[in-house]
Amino acid sequence: MSAYYRSEVGLEWRGYLRSSRMDFLQHFLLGQPVEDNGQDSAGLLLTWTRAELAGGELVVGTDAEMAASELLQFQDGPTTDGPPPANAIRPAGRHYDYAVDSWMLAAYAQWRRPLAPRWSLAAGARLERVRYDYDNRMLDGNTDENGVPCPGGCLYSRPADRSDDFTNFAPRLGLVWRPADRVAAYLSLARGFRAPEVTELYRLQRQQSVADLDSESVDAAELGLRWRGAAAGVDLAVFTMDKQDVILRDSAGFNVSGGRTRHRGFEYDLHWVFAEGWTVAGKGSLARHEYRFTAAIEQGEQITAGGDVDTAPRELHALRLRRDSGPLAAELEWLHVGSYWTNAANTARYGGHALANLRLSWQPHLAWRIALRLTNLFDAAYADRADFAFGSHRYFPGRGRALFIELGWRED
């Protein structure tokens, strides 16, 4: 649920309430425990615009959110679907049962001004603070729920009650040059961040009792070109990003910070109206996602600097052919996901896939709309995600051919 208001003096606010619940069978884990999680949150976003400040426009605002979340992981019976040592460390009963109250408060500012007839500058920054108050509803440590230790220690570890705070600052600078009316070139420099998630801090394993984690950060630079013609458009960009303090699980099963990755590539977005009512469009990326550190991680895998980040394809492409003819519209779409390594050691690979989708819509009246979607037109076998774990390939299969029919009505 959300609400919105904008005043005549440039003050704008948005408020929202959210609630979610999920029961999830973790079929990919030995013992197949069930996870029950939920979250209730409320937030407020305030934005104020002030024009003509130092020759430009200033926008300032604040974001605030409070949330109450909880997670229970439960396994009905003993683990029997793995080797004896792996079964022994996964007891029946509750593995995790905790609640976390959190709040986030952020302030931001953006400023834009022209520098010359065809040049403009944009600068901005965001300061954010996040706090978690964690309450463990079980016994601390890595025993079973009754305090009985597993041989060599149970897999699931529960830290004692604690609070954690994270403060992050992210600046941004952009420069735009318009050499012609329909052409713009731009340069963008920015920093982004991500505070550790609740599960990374409190859903621990083995002998880890505290996860001393830092926020992940990324420094990015992008150089791009945009052109808009009467019947066509082109967006091209090259980018580089360096990510620091990546959170991962090390060879001891501990959640730790300290990873680093580099991402470099090229993106495109093109469209062309080649005849009346006919449009062809394509978008995609060619990129290299690379580890920039060497470490041993969980399940005995070895990350080596210079290797590809696992489950990160170098190629992603989409091509669409669309026909609009009065109340009838049709679109044929082709999607391509390139091959990628399925483990961090770069020894197992998924070959990628290509899919075709068809969409049709008919609007017989302004108030009525009928739509048909036929996804995975050729019923290709593919994986939404593939990885390599516990010595074998794992595939999260995508949906086969499926037909969806929609009937929509909107009052004028």
N, C-alpha and C positions, 0 to 999 in steps of 0.2 A: 504494500500500500504506500502511496506517495502523495505529496501535496506540493504545489508550486505557487510562487507569488513574485511579481515584479512591480516595483514602484516607479513613479514618474521621475524620481531623482537618481535612477540607475542602480538601486538596491534590488538584488534578486536573491530569493532563498528557495531551497528545495528541502523538504523533509521526507523521510521514509521510515517505514517499519517493515522488517523482514522476519520470517520464521520458516525454518526448514527442518525436516526429519528424514532420516534414511536408515533402512535396514539393508545390510550388504553382506552377502555370503562371499567370503574370501576364498573362492574355489581354487585359486592359484597357490595357496599356502598349504603346507602339510597340516593335516588335522582339520582343515577347512573351517576355521572359526568364523563366527558371525560378528559383524560390527554394527552397533546401533549408535548413531550420532545425531545431534541436533544443535541448532543455534537459533537464538532470538536476538535481534539487534535493532537499534534505532540510530538514525543519523541525521545531521543537519549540515547543509552546504550553503554558505553565504558568499555572495559575490557583489562587489561594488565597483562601478566603472566611473572613472573621473577623466574627462578629456582635457587636452591642452595643458599637460604638465611637462614643462621643459621642452616644449615643441612636439610632444607626442601624447599618446594615450596610455594611461595607467589603469590596470585592473588589479584589484587586490581581493583576497578572499580567505575564508577559513573553512576547513572541513572538520567535523567532529563525529565520532561514532562510539557507541557503547554496545557491548555484546556479552551475552552469556551463552557459553557452549558446553557441551558434555559429550563424552565418548565412553562406550562400554564395549569391550571385546570379550566374547564368551565362546567356549568350546564345549559341546555337549558331552563328548566321551573322550577316551584316551586316543592318542595319535597312533595310527597303525599303518599309514600309507607311505612310510619312508623307511630308511634303514634304522636299525635299533638305536644307534647313538642319537640320531636326529629325532626319533620318536620320544626318547626319554626326556628331552629338554623342553618338550611342548606338552605340559600337563593339561588335563581337563579342567573345566571351571572358568572363572574369570581370569583374564590376562591383564586387562587394564580397566579401570573404572575411575574416571576423573572428571572434574568440572573446571572451567577456566572462565573467569570474568576478565574482560579486557576493555581498554579504551584507547582511542586514537585521537590526537589533536594535531592539526596541521595548519600552517599559514603559508600563503603563496602570494607572489606579485608577478605581474607581466607588464612590460613597458615596450611600446612600439613608437617609432618616429621615423620620418623620412630624413635621409642624409643628403640627397641630391635629387634632381628631377627623376632619375630612374633607379635610385638606390634607397633601401630602407633597412632599418636595424630593429631587431627584436631581442629583448633580454628578459630573463625571468629566473625565479628561484622558488624552491619549496623547502620548508623546514617542517619535519614531522617527528612526533614522539609517540611511541607505542608502549603500553604497559600490559603485562599479563600477571594475573593473580591465580595461581594454580593450586587446586585442592585435590589431593590424592584420597580417594574413598576406600582404598585397600591398604594392606600392609605394605610398607616401603620395602624395596629390594627386589630380588629376582627369585623368590620362592614361589610355590603355588599359592592359591588364595588363602589357604589355611596355615601358611608359614612353613610348610614342609619343603626342604630343598630338593632340587633335582640332582642326579649324579653329574658332577662337574658344574652345577649351576644352571638354573632354568634360562630359557632364551629371553623371556620377557622381563624387563626391569622397570620398576616404578620408582621415580625419584620422590623424595620427601616434599611436603608443601613448600612453595617458594614463590617469589615474585621476580620478574625480569623486566628491564626497561631498555628501549632502543631509541636513539635519537639519530636522525639522518638529515643531511642537507644536500640538495640537488640543484645546481645552477644550470642554466641553458642560455646559449647565445646563437642568434641566427642572422644571416645577412642575405638579402634578396636583391638581385639585379634584373631589371626589365629592359633589355636592349630594344625590344619591339613590343607593340601592343599585345600580341598573342604569345609572346615568349617570356619565360622567366627562368633564371638560374638561381640556385640557392646553395648556401653552405650552412650546416647546422652542427653545433658542438653541444653535447649534453652529457649529463651524468644522471643515471637512474639508480634505484636501490630497491631492495626487498628485505624487510625484517624477517628473521626466522619464523617459521610457522609453528603453531602450537604442537603439532605432532613431531616436529623435528626436535623440539625442546623437551617434551615430556613422554613421548612414546619410545622409550629407550630399550636397549637389548643388552643381555649378558651382564657384565660387571660394571657397566657405566651407571653412575648415580647422579651425575650432573653433566649436562651438555652446555659447555662454555662456548657459545656460538656468537659470531659477529654477523652483522647484516651483509648480505651480498650487495655488491655495487658493480656498475658497468659504466665505462666511459666510451662514448660513441661519437663518431664523426660521419657526416653524410653530405655528399655533393650531388646535386640533382639538377635536372632540366625538365621544364614543362613547356609544351606547345599545344595550342588549341586552334584548330582550323574550323572552317565552316562545316565540314563533314567528317573530321577526324581529330584525334587527340593522341598525344604521346607524353608519357611520364617515364623518365629514366633516372636511375640513381645508383651510385656506388657507395658502399658503406664499409666501415670498419668498427668493430666493438671489442673492447677488452673487459672481461669480467673477472672480478677479484673476490676472494673469500667465498668461493663456491662451497656450499654445504654438501657433504657426502658421508657415506658410511665406510670407515676404514677397515683394515683387515681384522681388527679385534672386534668389529661389530659396533664401534662407537660412532655417534654422530659428531663430526668435526668440521671446522672451517678450514680454509687454506687452499682450496682448489683454485685453478685459474684456467680460463679458456679464452680463445681468440676467434672472432667471427668476421670474415671478410667476404664481400660478394657484390653482386649486381642484381638489381630488380628492374622490372619493366611492367608497364600497364599501357596497353594500346587499344584503340577502338577506331572503326572506320565504317561510316554509312555509305556502302558502295552502290546502293540503288534505293529507290523509294521504298521505305518500310523494311529494308534489310540492313542488318548490322552484324559485323564480325568483331569480336573483341578477344584479347588475350592478355594474360598477366602471369607473372611467375618470377622465379629467382634462381640464380646460379651462385652458390656460396660454398665456402669451406669453413667448417666448424672444427676447431682444433684444440686439443689439450695443450696447455702450456706448463704442465708440471708432471712430475714422476712420483708415483706412489702405489703402494699395494692397498687394495680395497677389499671389500667383503667377497666371500666365496673364492678367495685366492687369486682374484684377477689383478693384473698389473697394468696400471695406466703408465704410458710412456709419453713424454713430451714430444709433440709433433704428430701424434696419432689423431685420428678422427674421433670426435665426440660420438658416442654410441647413440643409436636411434635418431640421428640427425642427417637426413638425406641432403646431398649436394644439389639436387634438382627438384623443383616444384613448378608445375605448369598447369594452366587452365586455358582452354579455348572454347569460346561460345559463339554459336551462330543463332541469331534471333530474327524473327519475322513478326512485324506488327502490321495487321491489316484490319483496321477498324476495331470492332469488338473482339476480334480473335488475335491471340498472340501465341507464338510457339518458340521454344528455345531448345537447341541441342547442345549439350555440354560434354566436353572431354576433359578428364582430370588425369594428371600423371604425377606419381610420386616415385622419385628415383630410388635406387638401391641404397642401403645403408648398413653399417656394422651394427650387430645386435648385442655386442658386449664391448666393454671398455678396453679389453685387450686387443680388439680388432682381429679376432680369429674366426668369428662366425658372422654370416651375412644374410640379409633379406634382399631378395631380388627386385623389390619395388612392384608397382602395379599401375595399371591404367583402367579407368572406369568411364562409362558413358551414361549420361542421364538425359531424360526427355521431359520437358514441361510444356503443358498446354493450358491455356486459360481462355474463357469465353465470358464476355459481359453482355448478356442480352438486354439488360436494363441498367440504368445508372445505380440502382440499389442492389442489384444481384450480380454475383460473380461465381462461376463454376471453374474449378481448376483440377487438373490431373497431373500427377507426378509419377513418372516411371523411373525409379532409381536402379542403378546397376543393370543397364539395359541388356547386356549380353551375359548376365549371371556369372560374372567372373569371380573366382575364388581369390580372396585377398585378405590381408590382415590390417585392421585399424592400427595395430601396434604389434611389433614383433621384438622379442628379446631372447637372450640365451642365459639360462640360469639353472643351477643344480645339475649341470652337465648335459642339458638338453635344450633344444629349441622350444620356445613358447610363442604361440600365436593367439592374439585376441581377434577372432575372426570378424570380418565385416559382414554387413547384412547382404544377403543374396538379392536377387531381383525382387522388387517390391513395388506395388501399385498403391497410390494414395489418391483419393478423390475428396475434394473440398467443396463445400457449398457455403458461400458467404452472402450476408445481407447487411446493408448499412443504410440507416435512415438518413435522408438528405437534411 
